[in-house]
């Protein structure tokens, strides 16, 4: 992933909402093949916003993932270039998450082929929802223990953070830690007990 982070944005001229979707779609139509990083380098839009819109386009069958790429990024190819206006697939009525921070981190994990806690911290943060390195690391470890994630590269302190891959994507809502030693998955309406370390 790129080392660029949200602080590189021109916040005063940042694109949001429908304007952001139009800017992203214009790049996608010209690029044909692209990554989230490609889009991030061409538009003044936060990574979290980009990842959410890519998820909407993917679920609406406007783009698809090329699974041949194993790097820490998603490779997309658009499937419908007829529309000059940005697709705006009808979204199901959103379910309000219990924790916006967890939801942002889970969304990032679903859109990246692999990631470190630092990737999650950087890409999930927004002006409204701050993500700390401790939050990102703890959530990654919890999802590893509850078998949502697989560690694909072990940490080598202080030079390298662990790298994870999501192996059990149960749906769009973030699994939630509960007071008892369990995680509640709102997508499956069930609890998971963390594995002992």
HELIX and SHEET records of a PDB file:
HELIX    1   1 UNK A    6  UNK A    8  5                                   3    
HELIX    2   2 UNK A   11  UNK A   13  5                                   3    
HELIX    3   3 UNK A   17  UNK A   31  1                                  15    
HELIX    4   4 UNK A   36  UNK A   42  1                                   7    
HELIX    5   5 UNK A   47  UNK A   59  1                                  13    
HELIX    6   6 UNK A  100  UNK A  111  1                                  12    
HELIX    7   7 UNK A  117  UNK A  124  1                                   8    
HELIX    8   8 UNK A  133  UNK A  145  1                                  13    
SHEET    1   A 3 UNK A  33  UNK A  35  0                                        
SHEET    2   A 3 UNK A  75  UNK A  78 -1                                        
SHEET    3   A 3 UNK A  63  UNK A  65 -1                                        
SHEET    1   B 3 UNK A 115  UNK A 116  0                                        
SHEET    2   B 3 UNK A 163  UNK A 166 -1                                        
SHEET    3   B 3 UNK A 149  UNK A 153 -1                                        
SHEET    1   C 3 UNK A 176  UNK A 178  0                                        
SHEET    2   C 3 UNK A 182  UNK A 185 -1                                        
SHEET    3   C 3 UNK A 190  UNK A 192 -1                                        
END                                                                             
